[in-house]
Amino acid sequence: SQQGEEDPQALSIQEGENATMNCSYKTSINNLQWYRQNSGRGLVHLILIRSNEREKHSGRLRVTLDTSKKSSSLLITASRAADTASYFCATSTTGRRALTFGSGTRLQVQP
Amino acid sequence: DGGITQSPKYLFRKEGQNVTLSCEQNLNHDAMYWYRQDPGQGLRLIYYSQIVNDFQKGDIAEGYSVSREKKESFPLTVTSAQKNPTAFYLCASSDGAAPFDTDTQYFGPGTRLTVL
């Protein structure tokens, strides 16, 4: 079962623009994580936000978490062609280390 | 050079055959996981192991089996009972000793399995 659903499914922007992706989930969580996947490759961990945090930054990434709405957003500022990839949110729920992934957002950054 | 390796990168199987996908990690992680990814989809959990000699079914375990005899290794067997095994298979590991709310996963490069 998919815990998270991402929106939009696909996003195409120009280099230098900001990209925003949203994730919604269904049950209470320990944390929410964002991963990046380049085509045909493994996933790379980007950032983790705990359930008691509201916002977190890492370089050009900004993640917000609203537990009352069961939603999160990932903002990539000043995007680059190298940011072209699929981005997945994943949640960890109580008593389970294994993650539940959303369906992903495919980001295309045009040079 | 620490990390997770998966082999082979590509695997072709005839219908009715069992195949085993390899996953090895040298990160000294206790927990290991297997996920399946279908085209354009997210990852779904097949099996996970919190510690050696212990493993738990995930959301789509039917038609798969695993073993965890060594900390470094978590092989996945795709049996002939798996009705639609063509997919991209990803192995991951995590510390397992870290608090639940900060535990992150590290992924291997994946194995693409195709049934002929």
Boltz contact constraints between the chains, C-beta under 6 A:
constraints:
  - contact:
      token1: [A, 30]
      token2: [B, 100]
      max_distance: 6.0
  - contact:
      token1: [A, 30]
      token2: [B, 101]
      max_distance: 6.0
  - contact:
      token1: [A, 31]
      token2: [B, 101]
      max_distance: 6.0
  - contact:
      token1: [A, 42]
      token2: [B, 90]
      max_distance: 6.0
  - contact:
      token1: [A, 42]
      token2: [B, 107]
      max_distance: 6.0
  - contact:
      token1: [A, 42]
      token2: [B, 108]
      max_distance: 6.0
  - contact:
      token1: [A, 42]
      token2: [B, 109]
      max_distance: 6.0
  - contact:
      token1: [A, 42]
      token2: [B, 110]
      max_distance: 6.0
  - contact:
      token1: [A, 43]
      token2: [B, 107]
      max_distance: 6.0
  - contact:
      token1: [A, 45]
      token2: [B, 104]
      max_distance: 6.0
  - contact:
      token1: [A, 48]
      token2: [B, 104]
      max_distance: 6.0
  - contact:
      token1: [A, 50]
      token2: [B, 101]
      max_distance: 6.0
  - contact:
      token1: [A, 88]
      token2: [B, 42]
      max_distance: 6.0
  - contact:
      token1: [A, 97]
      token2: [B, 31]
      max_distance: 6.0
  - contact:
      token1: [A, 97]
      token2: [B, 103]
      max_distance: 6.0
  - contact:
      token1: [A, 98]
      token2: [B, 33]
      max_distance: 6.0
  - contact:
      token1: [A, 98]
      token2: [B, 45]
      max_distance: 6.0
  - contact:
      token1: [A, 98]
      token2: [B, 48]
      max_distance: 6.0
  - contact:
      token1: [A, 101]
      token2: [B, 42]
      max_distance: 6.0
  - contact:
      token1: [A, 101]
      token2: [B, 43]
      max_distance: 6.0
  - contact:
      token1: [A, 102]
      token2: [B, 42]
      max_distance: 6.0
  - contact:
      token1: [A, 103]
      token2: [B, 41]
      max_distance: 6.0
  - contact:
      token1: [A, 103]
      token2: [B, 42]
      max_distance: 6.0
  - contact:
      token1: [A, 104]
      token2: [B, 42]
      max_distance: 6.0
